[in-house]
Amino acid sequence: MQLLGVKQIDLYQIHWPNPAIPIKETMKAIEKLVDEGKIRYIGVSNFSLNELKEAQSAMSKYDIVSNQVEYNIMVRGIENDLLPFCRKEHITVIAYSPLARGAVFKEKKVYKLLNGLAGKYGKSIAQIALNYLIADGGVVAIPKASDPKHVEEKCRSSGLDQQRRRDEDKAFFMNASLKEEGDKFKRFIPAVLRLLTFYYKIKVRLK
Ligand SMILES: NC(=O)c1ccc[n+]([C@@H]2O[C@H](COP(=O)([O-])OP(=O)(O)OC[C@H]3O[C@@H](n4cnc5c(N)ncnc54)[C@H](OP(=O)(O)O)[C@@H]3O)[C@@H](O)[C@H]2O)c1
């Protein structure tokens, strides 16, 4: 706190669950920090649904207010369980790597889809990708940018309507099926190789 020049930390996040230390012990120690006035709110990071539930049940006085997890348009696993649970419990999801560490600008199919939506809504690719995460509430995104222009651009990521949201989901389902096509192609090559080997074996036998 001395280095930060603050008397109190607004949000103290446990960076990763530590299997070597019982979660109960950790949560008790953190609650003590709130009692002592050293921190205001308690958050966790990289906690799965079960780990979050366990941490919650170990708290006796305060609530867990946030869980910082990887969430971006290419990594959407939390939408199945963790995100609905956090919304229900009023635990803010802090989405880290919200631009997939820059991959949304590089991965061809994702770029193409986002670029199409960006043109349609007069927004940039970064704004479309970030808006997807924050549009329904309960999620804040913490993008990294070293370029000041990128920072400014991200500040205008909110305010797209539901139609965009539906289009985006559709676009992503399309992307998923394109990926499947790719996988089918990958399965197709070994099948052709097996067929050719079989053909040559027969040919050698017939000689
Ligand atoms: N809790 C955890 O375990 C954990 C783990 C990883 C990361 N994080 C946190 O997540 C935050 C950010 O995530 P991240 O660094 O992984 O990546 P990110 O925000 O997903 O992506 C950052 C990259 O995207 C580029 N970018 C941003 N806007 C752009 C634009 N408009 N056009 C082109 N490129 C653009 C940036 O380039 P420029 O730099 O050139 O602008 C940078 O290379 C950080 O605060 C980090 O501490 C937390």
The ligand as an SDF file (V2000), in Angstrom:
LIG
                    3D

 48 52  0  0  0  0  0  0  0  0999 V2000
   -6.1170  -12.4520  -13.9420 N   0  0  0  0  0  0  0  0  0  0  0  0
   -5.3140  -13.0340  -14.8030 C   0  0  0  0  0  0  0  0  0  0  0  0
   -4.8950  -14.1810  -14.6060 O   0  0  0  0  0  0  0  0  0  0  0  0
   -4.9180  -12.3180  -16.0810 C   0  0  0  0  0  0  0  0  0  0  0  0
   -4.2600  -13.0320  -17.0940 C   0  0  0  0  0  0  0  0  0  0  0  0
   -3.9300  -12.3490  -18.2830 C   0  0  0  0  0  0  0  0  0  0  0  0
   -4.2330  -10.9950  -18.4320 C   0  0  0  0  0  0  0  0  0  0  0  0
   -4.8710  -10.3420  -17.4090 N   0  0  0  0  0  0  0  0  0  0  0  0
   -5.1980   -8.9050  -17.5290 C   0  0  0  0  0  0  0  0  0  0  0  0
   -5.9690   -8.6690  -18.7010 O   0  0  0  0  0  0  0  0  0  0  0  0
   -5.7270   -7.3440  -19.1740 C   0  0  0  0  0  0  0  0  0  0  0  0
   -5.5650   -7.2820  -20.6780 C   0  0  0  0  0  0  0  0  0  0  0  0
   -5.4920   -8.5070  -21.3190 O   0  0  0  0  0  0  0  0  0  0  0  0
   -4.3380   -8.9040  -22.3750 P   0  0  0  0  0  0  0  0  0  0  0  0
   -3.1440   -8.0530  -22.2220 O   0  0  0  0  0  0  0  0  0  0  0  0
   -4.1520  -10.3550  -22.2360 O   0  0  0  0  0  0  0  0  0  0  0  0
   -4.9330   -8.6470  -23.7890 O   0  0  0  0  0  0  0  0  0  0  0  0
   -6.1700   -7.9800  -24.5470 P   0  0  0  0  0  0  0  0  0  0  0  0
   -6.6870   -6.7630  -23.8650 O   0  0  0  0  0  0  0  0  0  0  0  0
   -7.1040   -9.0770  -24.8820 O   0  0  0  0  0  0  0  0  0  0  0  0
   -5.4040   -7.5650  -25.9080 O   0  0  0  0  0  0  0  0  0  0  0  0
   -4.3860   -6.6250  -25.9090 C   0  0  0  0  0  0  0  0  0  0  0  0
   -3.7310   -6.5580  -27.2810 C   0  0  0  0  0  0  0  0  0  0  0  0
   -4.6760   -6.0810  -28.2480 O   0  0  0  0  0  0  0  0  0  0  0  0
   -4.0830   -5.0090  -28.9520 C   0  0  0  0  0  0  0  0  0  0  0  0
   -5.0910   -4.0210  -29.3250 N   0  0  0  0  0  0  0  0  0  0  0  0
   -5.9140   -3.3490  -28.5160 C   0  0  0  0  0  0  0  0  0  0  0  0
   -6.7410   -2.5300  -29.2130 N   0  0  0  0  0  0  0  0  0  0  0  0
   -6.4040   -2.6860  -30.5120 C   0  0  0  0  0  0  0  0  0  0  0  0
   -6.8780   -2.1460  -31.7170 C   0  0  0  0  0  0  0  0  0  0  0  0
   -7.8550   -1.2670  -31.7380 N   0  0  0  0  0  0  0  0  0  0  0  0
   -6.3070   -2.5400  -32.8810 N   0  0  0  0  0  0  0  0  0  0  0  0
   -5.3110   -3.4540  -32.8740 C   0  0  0  0  0  0  0  0  0  0  0  0
   -4.8090   -4.0150  -31.7450 N   0  0  0  0  0  0  0  0  0  0  0  0
   -5.3440   -3.6350  -30.5780 C   0  0  0  0  0  0  0  0  0  0  0  0
   -3.1080   -4.3710  -28.0020 C   0  0  0  0  0  0  0  0  0  0  0  0
   -2.1570   -3.6450  -28.7650 O   0  0  0  0  0  0  0  0  0  0  0  0
   -1.4820   -2.2840  -28.2580 P   0  0  0  0  0  0  0  0  0  0  0  0
   -0.8160   -2.6330  -26.9510 O   0  0  0  0  0  0  0  0  0  0  0  0
   -0.5580   -1.9320  -29.3630 O   0  0  0  0  0  0  0  0  0  0  0  0
   -2.5310   -1.2250  -28.0550 O   0  0  0  0  0  0  0  0  0  0  0  0
   -2.5560   -5.5990  -27.2890 C   0  0  0  0  0  0  0  0  0  0  0  0
   -1.5280   -6.2060  -28.0400 O   0  0  0  0  0  0  0  0  0  0  0  0
   -4.5180   -6.8420  -18.4350 C   0  0  0  0  0  0  0  0  0  0  0  0
   -4.9750   -5.8780  -17.5160 O   0  0  0  0  0  0  0  0  0  0  0  0
   -3.9670   -8.0580  -17.7040 C   0  0  0  0  0  0  0  0  0  0  0  0
   -3.4140   -7.7450  -16.4400 O   0  0  0  0  0  0  0  0  0  0  0  0
   -5.2150  -10.9860  -16.2460 C   0  0  0  0  0  0  0  0  0  0  0  0
  1  2  1  0
  2  3  2  0
  2  4  1  0
  4  5  1  0
  4 48  2  0
  5  6  2  0
  6  7  1  0
  7  8  2  0
  8  9  1  0
  8 48  1  0
  9 10  1  0
  9 46  1  0
 10 11  1  0
 11 12  1  0
 11 44  1  0
 12 13  1  0
 13 14  1  0
 14 15  2  0
 14 16  1  0
 14 17  1  0
 17 18  1  0
 18 19  2  0
 18 20  1  0
 18 21  1  0
 21 22  1  0
 22 23  1  0
 23 24  1  0
 23 42  1  0
 24 25  1  0
 25 26  1  0
 25 36  1  0
 26 27  1  0
 26 35  1  0
 27 28  2  0
 28 29  1  0
 29 30  1  0
 29 35  2  0
 30 31  1  0
 30 32  2  0
 32 33  1  0
 33 34  2  0
 34 35  1  0
 36 37  1  0
 36 42  1  0
 37 38  1  0
 38 39  2  0
 38 40  1  0
 38 41  1  0
 42 43  1  0
 44 45  1  0
 44 46  1  0
 46 47  1  0
M  CHG  2   8   1  16  -1
M  END
$$$$
